[in-house]
Amino acid sequence: MNQPLVAEVGEETGGGSSFLGHLPAILWQRRLLVLAPVIIGAILAIIAVFVLPPVYQSSALMLVQSPQLSNDVVGTAGDTIERRMARIKEQVTSRPDLIALIDEHGLYRSKRAREALSKIVSNMRDDISLTPTTIVQPGGQTDRTVAFELAFDYSEPVAAQAVAQDLMERIVELDARGSAEQATNTVQFLTDQAKGLETKIAALQAQRAAISARNGAVLAGSGMMVGGNTGSYDIQIASIQRDNSLLLSQRNMAKTSDTRDPAVVSAEAALAGARAVYSESHPDVVLAKQRLAEAREFAKGPSRQVPVNEIDQQIAFNNSQIAALRAAKERELAQVSSALSGQARAPLVQQQLGALEQSLTGLNDQYQEVSRRLLAAKAGVRAEDEQMGERLSVVEPPVVPDTPASPNRLLLAAIGLGGGLALGLLLALAVEIMLRPIRDPMDLERLLGRHPLGVIPVISLPTTAGKSWLSRLPNFTRKARQHG
């Protein structure tokens, strides 16, 4: 074998153990593939360093000052500082505000001639950042925000500082005004809510009083047993009626005593007998009439001795007593009926009163809570007026930056060189994997199944300037082309 053996082994998977040992030789032989990406990456990094425009960043630090009064006095705020700042950022980065800043400071002159205003506003919004600084609370509590950093990036340092200053003043103003407005609105809302609760409580109390007035007897006698006393009235009425019957009998007997006298009866019989025989003018008939009149007059003597007027008066008095007893009986029956109806209605009335009491209890609890919150809100308004609540204060105002924040030339150079080197190494290894030249006798033995007798080294001849570019390629590549 007068020339080195070069073959492509596509089906064999061996030789991996000696790959690291041949890595220096591989990189040396593929040095052009490694150096070309490195040089291209360095050129691109140099171009980027000189082509990319510098960007200056002006920033301000705003501290979140804790309220000088405790939360028990001023109450807790409706919104956290993070929510307030997020809302404020949306306000200061709104399209009208950003357009006003662009016009005021003459920003983006070159871009306004070739780009749409909406795109410029979107880019400016991306150049504004408001980053919170938080600290870890002990005991697993929620992290607390202590400061905010406002930053604005622009190609001119003076304009960057001016815009950052305007944004900072706008944020501080909106935060102070928003806190005061929120405290005032909270007081107004809680005052209206307290008045509404007072109206509801007064209405329920009036309804409860009306129900109690209408059903006072029902509620008073709801636990009493209702008993009837009508039997005694019936007994008394029956007794008086018996007395009246006796009195009426006595009076009738006294009035008809003359008709029941035997002499009167005999005289009437004689008169009737005479009338049957004679006419009315006959002396016997006239005599019989006289005897009958005398008998009746004589019979009326004992009846005049009976006190008929007193009997009538007693009967009238007894009748009035009977009427009074019957009226009392009717009244008692009405009272018993009303009491029984009240007892039947008492559970419903008590249920209504219970529901009203429950509603009143809930409304009173709500009123107490609203009153407490209203008192705290009023204290918060006073604290805002005296600047004793939570607010933002400027710790570091924005200054004119003296060095650009980007581009980072060292980083660009490192990225260009590192990226080129990595790409070169990948190309060299990719070519090595695709060609897979035989670099070890063991590879030849695995390929041919026989152990080689010996290995003849390659002796490189000195090259001349007149040779073609093919002669400058690595020897194994040139041998491979000759065998091909």
VENUR-V697455 format. One record per residue. N is the residue number from 1. PHI is phi in degrees with one decimal (999 if undefined). OMEGA is omega as a letter, one per 20 degrees, with the letter a starting at -180 (* if undefined). Layout:
BEGIN
N_PHI_OMEGA + N_PHI_OMEGA
END
This chain:
BEGIN
1_999_a + 2_-89.2_a + 3_-128.0_r + 4_-67.0_r + 5_-81.5_r + 6_-130.0_a + 7_-145.9_r + 8_-103.8_a + 9_-105.4_a + 10_-92.9_a + 11_-102.2_a + 12_-82.4_r + 13_-116.3_a + 14_-80.1_r + 15_88.6_a + 16_-67.9_a + 17_-68.6_a + 18_-99.5_a + 19_-67.0_r + 20_-64.7_r + 21_-67.7_r + 22_-91.0_a + 23_-60.1_r + 24_-59.9_r + 25_-66.0_r + 26_-62.9_a + 27_-65.0_r + 28_-68.1_a + 29_-69.2_r + 30_-100.5_a + 31_-63.9_r + 32_-66.8_r + 33_-66.6_r + 34_-81.2_a + 35_-73.2_a + 36_-63.1_r + 37_-64.1_r + 38_-63.1_a + 39_-65.5_r + 40_-64.0_r + 41_-63.4_r + 42_-66.0_r + 43_-65.1_r + 44_-62.8_r + 45_-64.6_r + 46_-64.4_r + 47_-63.1_a + 48_-63.2_a + 49_-62.0_a + 50_-90.3_a + 51_-90.8_a + 52_-64.4_a + 53_-74.2_r + 54_-71.3_r + 55_-123.7_a + 56_-103.0_a + 57_-120.4_r + 58_-112.8_a + 59_-129.7_r + 60_-134.8_a + 61_-113.1_a + 62_-115.9_a + 63_-95.3_r + 64_-88.9_a + 65_-83.1_r + 66_-71.0_r + 67_-64.1_a + 68_-76.6_r + 69_-109.7_a + 70_-74.6_r + 71_-65.6_r + 72_-66.5_a + 73_-91.1_a + 74_-97.6_a + 75_78.3_r + 76_-86.6_a + 77_-71.7_r + 78_-68.2_a + 79_-120.8_r + 80_-74.6_a + 81_-63.4_r + 82_-65.2_r + 83_-66.4_r + 84_-61.9_a + 85_-69.6_r + 86_-64.7_r + 87_-67.4_r + 88_-66.3_r + 89_-62.9_r + 90_-63.0_r + 91_-73.9_a + 92_-74.3_r + 93_-102.3_r + 94_-69.7_a + 95_-59.1_r + 96_-61.4_a + 97_-65.8_a + 98_-68.1_r + 99_-64.4_r + 100_-62.7_r + 101_-65.4_r + 102_-61.7_r + 103_-69.8_a + 104_-68.2_a + 105_-103.7_r + 106_62.5_a + 107_-84.2_r + 108_53.2_a + 109_-64.7_a + 110_-69.8_a + 111_-72.7_a + 112_-65.8_a + 113_-80.6_a + 114_-124.1_a + 115_-123.1_r + 116_-70.2_a + 117_-65.8_r + 118_-63.0_r + 119_-69.0_r + 120_-64.9_r + 121_-63.4_r + 122_-64.7_r + 123_-65.0_r + 124_-65.4_r + 125_-62.5_r + 126_-69.3_a + 127_-78.8_r + 128_-100.3_r + 129_-132.1_r + 130_-131.7_a + 131_-106.8_r + 132_-81.7_r + 133_-115.7_a + 134_-115.0_r + 135_-123.2_a + 136_-82.3_r + 137_-81.1_r + 138_-72.7_r + 139_78.4_r + 140_75.4_r + 141_-77.0_a + 142_-66.5_r + 143_-59.8_a + 144_-108.5_r + 145_-83.5_a + 146_-113.4_a + 147_-160.2_r + 148_-132.7_r + 149_-110.5_r + 150_-100.9_a + 151_-138.4_r + 152_-136.9_a + 153_-105.0_r + 154_-156.0_a + 155_-76.9_r + 156_-116.0_a + 157_-65.6_a + 158_-66.3_r + 159_-64.8_r + 160_-61.4_r + 161_-67.2_a + 162_-65.7_r + 163_-66.0_r + 164_-61.7_r + 165_-64.1_r + 166_-63.6_r + 167_-63.1_a + 168_-63.4_r + 169_-63.2_r + 170_-64.4_a + 171_-65.7_r + 172_-63.4_r + 173_-65.0_a + 174_-65.3_r + 175_-66.3_a + 176_-65.7_a + 177_-68.0_r + 178_-65.0_r + 179_-65.4_r + 180_-65.3_r + 181_-64.2_r + 182_-64.5_r + 183_-64.9_r + 184_-65.2_r + 185_-62.9_r + 186_-64.2_r + 187_-63.3_a + 188_-63.4_a + 189_-63.3_a + 190_-67.9_r + 191_-64.8_r + 192_-62.2_r + 193_-65.5_r + 194_-65.1_r + 195_-63.8_r + 196_-61.2_r + 197_-67.1_r + 198_-62.9_r + 199_-62.7_r + 200_-63.6_a + 201_-64.7_r + 202_-62.9_r + 203_-64.1_r + 204_-66.9_r + 205_-65.0_r + 206_-64.7_r + 207_-65.3_r + 208_-65.0_r + 209_-63.6_r + 210_-65.0_r + 211_-64.9_r + 212_-65.9_r + 213_-68.8_a + 214_-70.5_a + 215_-122.0_a + 216_-63.6_a + 217_-65.9_r + 218_-63.7_a + 219_-70.3_a + 220_-70.9_a + 221_-105.1_a + 222_-67.6_a + 223_-102.8_a + 224_-97.3_r + 225_-84.6_a + 226_-96.5_a + 227_-120.2_a + 228_-94.7_r + 229_-117.6_a + 230_-71.7_a + 231_-62.0_r + 232_-64.5_r + 233_-63.7_r + 234_-62.6_r + 235_-64.6_a + 236_-64.7_r + 237_-63.0_r + 238_-63.0_r + 239_-64.9_r + 240_-68.2_r + 241_-64.0_r + 242_-64.0_r + 243_-62.4_r + 244_-63.9_r + 245_-62.8_r + 246_-64.3_r + 247_-64.7_r + 248_-64.5_r + 249_-63.1_r + 250_-63.5_a + 251_-67.6_a + 252_-66.7_r + 253_-64.3_r + 254_-67.6_a + 255_-76.0_a + 256_-106.5_a + 257_-71.8_a + 258_-71.9_r + 259_-81.8_a + 260_-101.6_a + 261_-77.1_a + 262_-64.1_r + 263_-66.0_r + 264_-66.0_a + 265_-63.4_a + 266_-66.8_r + 267_-67.2_r + 268_-65.5_r + 269_-65.6_r + 270_-65.6_r + 271_-61.9_a + 272_-65.7_r + 273_-67.2_r + 274_-67.0_r + 275_-62.6_a + 276_-72.1_a + 277_-102.0_a + 278_-117.5_r + 279_-83.5_a + 280_-70.6_a + 281_-91.3_a + 282_-70.4_a + 283_-60.7_r + 284_-65.3_r + 285_-66.7_r + 286_-62.6_r + 287_-64.4_r + 288_-62.6_r + 289_-67.1_r + 290_-65.5_r + 291_-61.0_r + 292_-64.5_r + 293_-64.2_r + 294_-64.9_a + 295_-66.4_r + 296_-65.9_r + 297_-62.7_r + 298_-67.6_a + 299_-71.9_a + 300_-75.1_a + 301_-60.0_r + 302_-67.6_a + 303_-70.5_r + 304_-69.6_r + 305_-78.0_r + 306_-79.8_a + 307_-76.5_a + 308_-67.7_a + 309_-64.6_r + 310_-65.5_r + 311_-64.9_r + 312_-63.6_r + 313_-64.3_r + 314_-66.3_r + 315_-65.3_r + 316_-63.0_r + 317_-63.1_r + 318_-63.9_r + 319_-64.4_r + 320_-64.4_r + 321_-64.6_r + 322_-63.7_r + 323_-63.1_r + 324_-64.2_r + 325_-65.5_r + 326_-65.9_r + 327_-63.8_r + 328_-63.9_r + 329_-63.4_r + 330_-63.8_r + 331_-63.5_a + 332_-65.9_r + 333_-62.7_r + 334_-64.8_r + 335_-64.6_r + 336_-63.1_r + 337_-63.3_r + 338_-65.4_r + 339_-66.1_r + 340_-64.3_r + 341_-64.5_r + 342_-65.1_r + 343_-63.0_r + 344_-70.0_a + 345_-89.2_a + 346_-59.8_r + 347_-60.5_r + 348_-65.9_r + 349_-64.1_r + 350_-64.7_r + 351_-64.7_r + 352_-62.0_r + 353_-63.8_r + 354_-64.5_r + 355_-63.5_r + 356_-63.9_r + 357_-63.0_r + 358_-64.2_r + 359_-64.0_r + 360_-63.6_r + 361_-63.3_r + 362_-63.2_r + 363_-66.3_r + 364_-65.3_r + 365_-63.4_r + 366_-61.7_r + 367_-64.8_r + 368_-63.4_r + 369_-65.9_r + 370_-64.5_r + 371_-63.0_r + 372_-64.6_r + 373_-67.1_r + 374_-64.9_r + 375_-62.7_r + 376_-66.3_r + 377_-66.1_r + 378_-63.0_r + 379_-64.9_r + 380_-66.0_r + 381_-62.3_r + 382_-65.1_r + 383_-64.8_r + 384_-66.3_r + 385_-63.4_a + 386_-95.5_r + 387_56.2_r + 388_-111.4_r + 389_-93.0_r + 390_-72.8_a + 391_-154.5_r + 392_-95.5_r + 393_-133.8_a + 394_-82.1_r + 395_-94.4_r + 396_-127.8_r + 397_-72.4_r + 398_-68.9_r + 399_-122.4_r + 400_-73.4_a + 401_-70.0_a + 402_-98.3_r + 403_-129.8_r + 404_-70.9_r + 405_-81.5_r + 406_-155.4_j + 407_-82.0_r + 408_-87.0_a + 409_-63.2_r + 410_-63.2_r + 411_-67.1_r + 412_-62.5_r + 413_-63.4_r + 414_-65.0_r + 415_-66.1_r + 416_-63.1_a + 417_-67.7_a + 418_-64.2_r + 419_-64.3_r + 420_-63.8_r + 421_-64.4_r + 422_-62.9_r + 423_-65.5_r + 424_-62.8_r + 425_-62.7_r + 426_-64.4_r + 427_-65.8_r + 428_-61.8_a + 429_-68.6_r + 430_-65.3_r + 431_-64.0_r + 432_-63.5_a + 433_-69.4_a + 434_-70.1_a + 435_-78.5_a + 436_47.4_r + 437_-69.6_r + 438_-83.6_a + 439_-118.8_a + 440_-148.1_r + 441_-58.0_r + 442_-65.7_r + 443_-62.7_r + 444_-66.9_r + 445_-65.0_r + 446_-68.6_a + 447_-75.8_a + 448_-96.9_a + 449_78.9_r + 450_-129.6_r + 451_-82.6_a + 452_-66.1_r + 453_-73.7_a + 454_-171.3_a + 455_-122.6_r + 456_-101.1_a + 457_-69.8_r + 458_-91.7_r + 459_-103.8_a + 460_-81.1_r + 461_-90.3_r + 462_-63.0_a + 463_-96.6_r + 464_-114.6_a + 465_-70.7_a + 466_-85.3_a + 467_-72.8_a + 468_-74.5_a + 469_-65.1_r + 470_-68.6_a + 471_-72.4_a + 472_-85.8_r + 473_-68.3_r + 474_-58.4_a + 475_-57.9_a + 476_-67.0_r + 477_-69.5_r + 478_-64.9_r + 479_-62.2_r + 480_-62.2_r + 481_-67.6_r + 482_-65.7_r + 483_-67.1_r + 484_-69.8_*
END
